[in-house]
Amino acid sequence: MDKTEFIVENFGVSRRAAGLVAEAEDSIREKFAEFERVAEINQLKVMKAFADNRVSERHFMPTTGYGYDDDGRDTLDKVYAQIFGAEDALVRHNWVNGSHTLATMLYAVLRPGDTLLAVTGKPYDTLEEVIGIAGEDGNGSLKDYGIAYEEAGLTEDGDIDRDRIRELLTAKAVKAVLIQRSKGYGDRPTYSSERIGDIIDFVKSVSPKTLCLVDNCYGEFADDTEPTEHGADLIAGSLIKNPGGGIAPTGGYIAGKARLIELCSYRLTCVGIGRECGSTMGFNRYAYQGLFMAPHVVMQAMKAAALCAAVFERLGFETDPAPLEDRHDIIQSVKFGNKDTMVAFIQGIQKGAPIDSFVTPEPWDMPGYQDQVIMAAGAFVQGSSIELSADAPIREPYIAYMQGGLTYESAKLGITVAADNVMKLVK
C-alpha cells in the first residue's frame, strides 16, 4: 500500500502537501541519528537508575490518607535525582502544571526583601502574575510578599546581557536568578544544558551565593545532560511534558540541592511535614512508566519538530530552530506574520490529532495569559505538550509553537494536514 495515496484518500490532504512533506523528510534524515544517540544515552541513564534503586512492582502500590512510608513515592524521588545528577528531587502528582511547579520553587527559596533576577529576558507568560509584574495587587504574588524583581534582556543575537547582569548582581543582593531554558512565547534560541552551565558559571563568578534556578520545561532528555549536571541549584518541570513520557496523567518535579529540595517540600505541604506526607493513590506506576518511556518519546518529538521546520521553511516561513540546526528542547516555532495563516496551521495540527480531530480551535482568553491564545491539543492527557500540540498568542509577529508527538508517524500526519491547511491560503 502506498502511504501517500492512503493519506490523500483517507485524510483529504492534497498530493502537493503530501509530496512536500516527503521531500522535507528526506532532507533531514541525517539529524535523526543524533536524536537517536541522545535518546539511547538517556535511556541508559533511566535504566541504571531503575536498577540501582531496585524499582519493583511494590513501588506501584497506591497509598491513601497521610501516605506515610510510601516507598514508591520516595524511591521515585531518588530515581529522578540520580537521572538528573542532583542531590535530591521531589516528584509529585500535586503539581497541576509547570507554572505551579515553578511557583513552588520560587516561593520556597525567596523571602521578603530578597531580589529575583530573570537573566534570560521576560519569563513565560504564566509566571508574570506569580512574580507580580502582571495581575492585581493583593493576590499573593512575590511582589505582595516584598520580593523585588529585576530583568535583564537579551542581546540581539539571543545571548544573555552579561554587562547588565553584572551590573544588577553588583548593585543588589540578588538571592536568585531565573534561567528559562526554552523560548516560551519568545523569539530567541533555546539554551542547551551546557550553555546554561556557562550562564551559571558567569553568575557565580560575580555573585557566588546567588542561587541559579532553571525553568527546565520542554528540555528534559533533549540533551544528554541536564542543567543540574552543570551547576544549577534547582530545576523544575512538568510531567505532562517530556519526563512524563505521555503516560503520567499530571504532576511535576523539582531536582537540585538537598537543602533547597527540603524547602520546596515545605512549600508543597507545610513546614514541619514536608515530603513525609502525601499519598499517591495509584499515581506511581504512571510516573515510573512514563519516565521509562520519556527518552524514546522525546526523540519522537524531536524528529517531528525537525520535520515541521523543514516543511514550513520550504513554504517560505522563518523557522526556529532551522531544520538541521542543533535542538535543545521539543519546541518548533514558525513565524507566520499573519493571523489567518497562523490560525490555519494550529487548526491543521488539531485536525491531524488522535483525539478531538473534529474540533476546530479558536482563540480564547486562556487563564494566566495577557493575550488571547489559540491551542491545538488533541491529546490523551488534557494539556499534554509531549503529545502533538501547538499554540500561539494572538499577537504580532504571529508565531506558532508546535511541540510533541508520542510517535513520529502520528506527528507527521498532523504536520501534513497543517501544511495542507496553510497551502490553501498561501498560493
C-alpha positions as CSV (number, residue, x, y, z in Angstrom):
1,M,0.0,0.0,0.0
2,D,1.3,3.4,-0.9
3,K,1.3,5.6,2.2
4,T,1.0,8.9,0.2
5,E,-2.1,7.6,-1.6
6,F,-3.5,6.4,1.7
7,I,-3.1,9.8,3.3
8,V,-4.6,11.6,0.3
9,E,-7.6,9.3,0.1
10,N,-8.3,8.9,3.8
11,F,-7.4,12.3,5.3
12,G,-8.3,14.6,2.4
13,V,-4.9,16.3,2.0
14,S,-3.6,17.3,-1.4
15,R,-0.9,15.3,-3.2
16,R,1.1,18.5,-3.3
17,A,1.2,18.7,0.5
18,A,2.0,15.0,0.9
19,G,4.8,15.3,-1.6
20,L,6.2,18.4,0.1
21,V,6.3,16.6,3.4
22,A,8.1,13.6,1.8
23,E,10.7,15.8,0.3
24,A,11.2,17.6,3.6
25,E,11.6,14.3,5.5
26,D,14.3,13.1,3.1
27,S,16.3,16.4,3.7
28,I,16.5,15.9,7.5
29,R,17.2,12.2,7.9
30,E,20.8,12.9,8.8
31,K,19.6,14.6,12.0
32,F,17.6,11.6,13.2
33,A,20.8,9.7,14.0
34,E,21.8,12.4,16.5
35,F,18.4,12.3,18.2
36,E,18.7,8.6,18.5
37,R,22.2,8.9,20.0
38,V,20.9,11.2,22.7
39,A,17.8,9.1,23.3
40,E,20.0,6.0,23.9
41,I,22.2,7.7,26.4
42,N,19.2,9.0,28.3
43,Q,17.5,5.6,28.2
44,L,20.6,4.0,29.7
45,K,20.6,6.6,32.5
46,V,17.0,5.7,33.2
47,M,17.7,2.0,33.2
48,K,20.7,2.4,35.5
49,A,18.7,4.5,38.0
50,F,15.8,1.9,38.0
51,A,18.3,-0.9,38.6
52,D,20.4,1.0,41.3
53,N,17.2,1.8,43.2
54,R,15.8,-1.7,42.9
55,V,12.5,-0.5,41.4
56,S,9.9,-3.2,41.9
57,E,6.2,-3.8,41.4
58,R,5.7,-3.0,45.1
59,H,6.6,0.6,44.2
60,F,3.4,0.9,42.2
61,M,1.1,0.1,45.2
62,P,-1.3,3.0,46.0
63,T,-1.4,4.7,49.4
64,T,-4.1,6.9,50.9
65,G,-4.5,9.4,53.7
66,Y,-1.2,10.7,55.1
67,G,0.8,8.5,52.8
68,Y,3.4,7.7,55.4
69,D,6.2,5.3,54.3
70,D,5.2,5.4,50.6
71,D,8.2,3.6,49.4
72,G,7.2,4.1,45.7
73,R,7.0,7.8,46.1
74,D,10.3,8.1,48.0
75,T,12.1,5.8,45.6
76,L,10.8,7.8,42.6
77,D,12.4,10.9,44.1
78,K,15.7,9.0,44.3
79,V,15.4,7.8,40.7
80,Y,14.8,11.3,39.4
81,A,17.7,12.7,41.4
82,Q,20.1,10.1,40.0
83,I,19.0,10.6,36.4
84,F,19.3,14.4,36.7
85,G,22.6,14.3,38.5
86,A,21.1,16.1,41.5
87,E,21.5,15.7,45.3
88,D,17.7,15.2,45.7
89,A,14.4,15.5,44.0
90,L,10.6,15.8,44.6
91,V,8.2,14.2,42.1
92,R,4.5,14.7,43.0
93,H,1.1,14.5,41.3
94,N,0.1,17.5,43.4
95,W,1.5,20.0,40.9
96,V,-1.1,20.8,38.3
97,N,1.3,22.2,35.6
98,G,4.8,23.6,35.0
99,S,3.9,27.0,36.2
100,H,2.6,25.7,39.5
101,T,5.8,23.7,40.0
102,L,8.0,26.7,39.2
103,A,6.0,28.9,41.5
104,T,6.6,26.4,44.3
105,M,10.3,26.6,43.7
106,L,10.3,30.4,43.7
107,Y,8.2,30.7,46.9
108,A,10.3,28.1,48.6
109,V,13.6,29.9,48.3
110,L,12.7,33.6,48.3
111,R,11.9,35.7,51.3
112,P,10.7,39.2,51.9
113,G,13.4,41.7,51.0
114,D,15.0,39.3,48.5
115,T,15.5,40.1,44.8
116,L,14.8,37.7,41.9
117,L,16.6,38.4,38.7
118,A,15.5,36.9,35.4
119,V,18.6,36.7,33.2
120,T,17.1,35.2,30.0
121,G,14.6,38.0,29.4
122,K,11.0,38.0,30.3
123,P,9.8,34.8,31.8
124,Y,7.0,32.7,30.4
125,D,3.6,34.4,30.4
126,T,2.0,32.4,33.2
127,L,4.8,33.4,35.6
128,E,4.0,37.1,35.3
129,E,1.2,37.1,37.9
130,V,3.3,34.9,40.1
131,I,6.1,37.4,40.1
132,G,3.8,40.4,40.3
133,I,4.6,42.1,37.0
134,A,1.0,41.5,35.9
135,G,-2.3,40.9,37.6
136,E,-3.8,42.6,40.7
137,D,-2.0,43.6,43.8
138,G,-3.1,41.5,46.8
139,N,-3.4,38.2,45.1
140,G,-0.4,36.8,46.8
141,S,2.4,37.4,44.2
142,L,6.0,37.5,45.1
143,K,5.7,41.3,44.9
144,D,3.0,41.2,47.5
145,Y,5.4,39.5,49.9
146,G,8.1,42.1,49.4
147,I,10.2,40.2,46.9
148,A,11.8,42.5,44.3
149,Y,12.1,41.6,40.7
150,E,14.7,42.6,38.1
151,E,15.0,41.6,34.5
152,A,18.0,41.5,32.1
153,G,17.0,41.4,28.4
154,L,18.9,39.5,25.8
155,T,21.3,40.8,23.2
156,E,20.4,41.0,19.5
157,D,21.9,37.5,18.9
158,G,19.8,36.0,21.7
159,D,22.7,35.7,24.3
160,I,22.4,36.9,27.8
161,D,23.4,40.5,28.5
162,R,26.5,39.9,30.7
163,D,27.2,43.6,31.3
164,R,23.6,44.2,32.5
165,I,23.6,41.1,34.7
166,R,26.9,42.0,36.2
167,E,25.6,45.5,37.0
168,L,22.5,44.1,38.7
169,L,24.3,41.4,40.6
170,T,26.8,44.0,41.8
171,A,24.3,46.7,42.7
172,K,21.8,44.5,44.5
173,A,21.9,41.5,46.8
174,V,20.3,39.1,44.3
175,K,19.1,36.0,46.1
176,A,18.3,34.0,43.0
177,V,18.5,34.2,39.2
178,L,15.9,32.6,37.0
179,I,17.0,30.9,33.8
180,Q,14.4,29.8,31.2
181,R,15.7,27.0,29.1
182,S,13.1,27.2,26.4
183,K,12.0,30.2,24.4
184,G,8.4,30.2,25.7
185,Y,6.4,32.6,23.6
186,G,9.6,34.5,22.8
187,D,11.7,34.7,19.7
188,R,15.1,33.6,20.8
189,P,17.2,30.4,20.9
190,T,16.6,27.6,23.3
191,Y,19.6,27.1,25.6
192,S,21.4,23.7,25.9
193,S,22.2,22.3,29.3
194,E,25.9,23.1,28.6
195,R,25.1,26.8,27.7
196,I,23.0,27.1,30.8
197,G,26.1,25.9,32.7
198,D,28.1,28.7,31.2
199,I,25.4,31.2,32.3
200,I,25.6,29.7,35.8
201,D,29.4,29.9,35.9
202,F,29.2,33.6,35.0
203,V,26.5,34.4,37.6
204,K,28.5,32.5,40.3
205,S,31.7,34.3,39.3
206,V,30.1,37.6,40.1
207,S,27.9,36.6,43.0
208,P,28.8,33.1,44.4
209,K,25.9,32.9,46.8
210,T,23.2,33.7,44.3
211,L,21.0,30.7,43.6
212,C,20.6,29.6,40.0
213,L,17.1,28.3,39.3
214,V,16.2,26.8,35.9
215,D,12.8,26.5,34.2
216,N,13.6,23.2,32.5
217,C,10.2,22.7,30.8
218,Y,10.3,21.2,27.4
219,G,14.0,20.4,27.6
220,E,14.3,17.2,29.6
221,F,16.1,14.5,27.6
222,A,16.6,16.7,24.6
223,D,20.3,16.9,25.6
224,D,22.5,14.1,27.0
225,T,22.9,16.1,30.2
226,E,20.6,18.2,32.4
227,P,21.2,21.7,33.9
228,T,21.7,20.2,37.4
229,E,24.8,18.5,35.9
230,H,26.2,21.9,35.0
231,G,25.7,23.7,38.4
232,A,22.0,24.5,38.6
233,D,20.9,24.8,42.2
234,L,17.3,23.8,41.3
235,I,15.5,22.8,38.1
236,A,11.7,22.3,37.7
237,G,9.3,20.9,35.1
238,S,6.0,19.3,34.4
239,L,5.2,15.6,34.0
240,I,2.7,16.3,31.2
241,K,5.7,17.5,29.2
242,N,8.9,15.5,28.5
243,P,9.6,13.4,31.6
244,G,6.1,12.0,31.9
245,G,6.5,10.2,28.6
246,G,2.9,10.8,27.6
247,I,1.8,8.4,30.3
248,A,1.9,10.4,33.6
249,P,-1.6,12.0,33.8
250,T,-0.5,15.0,35.9
251,G,2.3,16.2,38.2
252,G,5.7,17.9,38.3
253,Y,9.2,17.6,39.6
254,I,11.9,19.7,41.2
255,A,15.5,18.5,41.4
256,G,18.7,20.0,42.8
257,K,20.5,20.7,46.1
258,A,19.2,18.7,49.1
259,R,18.5,21.7,51.4
260,L,16.6,23.6,48.7
261,I,14.5,20.5,47.9
262,E,13.7,20.4,51.6
263,L,12.4,24.0,51.4
264,C,10.4,23.1,48.3
265,S,8.8,20.2,50.2
266,Y,7.8,22.6,53.0
267,R,6.1,24.8,50.4
268,L,4.4,21.8,48.8
269,T,2.8,20.8,52.1
270,C,3.8,22.8,55.2
271,V,6.8,23.5,57.4
272,G,7.5,20.5,59.7
273,I,5.8,18.0,57.4
274,G,7.3,18.5,54.0
275,R,7.8,15.3,52.0
276,E,6.8,12.9,54.8
277,C,3.2,13.1,53.9
278,G,1.4,12.8,50.6
279,S,-0.5,9.7,49.4
280,T,0.0,8.7,45.8
281,M,-3.4,6.9,45.2
282,G,-2.0,4.8,42.3
283,F,0.0,7.6,40.6
284,N,3.4,5.9,41.0
285,R,3.0,3.4,38.2
286,Y,2.2,6.1,35.7
287,A,5.1,8.2,36.8
288,Y,7.6,5.3,36.6
289,Q,6.4,4.0,33.3
290,G,6.2,7.5,31.8
291,L,9.8,8.2,32.9
292,F,10.9,4.9,31.4
293,M,9.3,5.9,28.1
294,A,10.4,9.5,28.2
295,P,13.8,9.3,26.3
296,H,12.2,7.5,23.4
297,V,9.1,9.7,23.3
298,V,11.2,12.9,23.4
299,M,13.2,11.5,20.4
300,Q,9.9,11.1,18.5
301,A,9.0,14.7,19.3
302,M,12.5,16.0,18.2
303,K,12.1,14.2,14.9
304,A,8.6,15.8,14.5
305,A,10.0,19.3,15.3
306,A,12.7,18.9,12.7
307,L,10.2,17.8,10.1
308,C,7.9,20.7,10.9
309,A,10.8,23.1,10.4
310,A,11.8,21.5,7.1
311,V,8.2,21.6,5.7
312,F,7.4,25.2,6.6
313,E,10.8,26.5,5.6
314,R,10.0,25.1,2.2
315,L,6.8,27.1,2.2
316,G,8.8,30.3,2.8
317,F,8.3,30.8,6.5
318,E,11.0,31.5,9.1
319,T,11.5,28.6,11.5
320,D,13.4,28.3,14.7
321,P,15.4,26.1,15.0
322,A,16.2,25.7,11.4
323,P,15.7,22.1,10.1
324,L,19.3,21.0,10.5
325,E,20.2,23.2,13.5
326,D,21.0,21.6,16.9
327,R,18.0,21.3,19.2
328,H,17.8,21.5,22.9
329,D,14.0,21.2,23.5
330,I,11.0,19.8,21.7
331,I,9.5,23.2,20.6
332,Q,9.4,24.3,17.0
333,S,8.4,27.9,16.2
334,V,7.1,29.1,12.8
335,K,6.8,32.8,12.2
336,F,3.8,33.3,10.0
337,G,3.5,37.1,10.2
338,N,-0.2,36.8,9.5
339,K,-3.0,35.8,11.9
340,D,-5.1,33.8,9.5
341,T,-2.2,31.7,8.3
342,M,-1.2,31.0,11.9
343,V,-4.7,30.0,12.9
344,A,-4.9,27.7,9.8
345,F,-1.7,26.0,11.0
346,I,-3.0,25.5,14.5
347,Q,-6.3,24.2,13.2
348,G,-4.5,21.8,10.9
349,I,-2.5,20.3,13.8
350,Q,-5.7,19.7,15.7
351,K,-7.3,18.1,12.7
352,G,-4.4,15.7,12.4
353,A,-4.5,14.7,16.1
354,P,-5.8,11.4,17.5
355,I,-8.2,12.9,20.0
356,D,-10.8,15.6,19.1
357,S,-9.7,15.7,15.5
358,F,-13.2,17.0,14.6
359,V,-12.8,20.1,16.8
360,T,-11.8,23.5,15.3
361,P,-9.7,25.5,17.8
362,E,-10.4,29.3,18.1
363,P,-8.6,32.0,20.1
364,W,-9.8,32.4,23.7
365,D,-9.0,34.2,26.9
366,M,-6.8,31.4,28.5
367,P,-6.2,31.8,32.3
368,G,-2.7,33.2,33.1
369,Y,-2.1,34.8,29.7
370,Q,-2.3,38.5,28.8
371,D,-3.2,37.9,25.1
372,Q,-5.8,35.6,23.6
373,V,-4.3,32.1,22.9
374,I,-5.2,29.5,20.3
375,M,-4.3,26.0,21.1
376,A,-4.4,22.6,19.3
377,A,-4.4,19.9,21.9
378,G,-5.8,16.7,20.6
379,A,-4.2,14.7,23.4
380,F,-5.0,11.7,25.6
381,V,-3.9,13.8,28.7
382,Q,-5.5,17.2,28.7
383,G,-3.0,19.9,28.0
384,S,-0.2,17.4,27.5
385,S,2.5,19.1,25.4
386,I,4.7,16.0,25.0
387,E,1.8,14.9,22.8
388,L,1.4,16.6,19.4
389,S,0.2,20.1,20.2
390,A,0.5,23.7,19.0
391,D,-0.3,27.0,20.4
392,A,0.2,30.7,19.8
393,P,-0.7,34.0,21.4
394,I,-2.8,36.2,19.2
395,R,-0.2,39.0,18.7
396,E,2.4,40.1,16.2
397,P,4.5,38.8,14.6
398,Y,2.1,35.8,14.8
399,I,4.5,33.0,15.8
400,A,3.1,29.5,16.3
401,Y,4.8,27.0,18.6
402,M,4.5,23.3,17.9
403,Q,5.7,20.6,20.2
404,G,5.4,16.9,21.0
405,G,4.4,13.7,19.2
406,L,4.1,10.4,21.1
407,T,5.0,8.7,17.8
408,Y,6.8,10.3,14.9
409,E,4.4,8.8,12.4
410,S,1.3,10.4,14.0
411,A,3.0,13.7,14.4
412,K,4.0,13.6,10.7
413,L,0.3,13.2,9.8
414,G,-0.6,16.3,11.9
415,I,2.2,18.3,10.2
416,T,1.0,17.2,6.8
417,V,-2.6,18.3,7.5
418,A,-1.3,21.6,8.9
419,A,0.8,22.2,5.8
420,D,-2.2,21.4,3.5
421,N,-4.3,24.0,5.5
422,V,-1.6,26.6,5.1
423,M,-1.0,25.9,1.4
424,K,-4.7,26.6,0.7
425,L,-4.1,30.2,1.9
426,V,-0.6,30.7,0.5
427,K,-0.6,30.3,-3.2
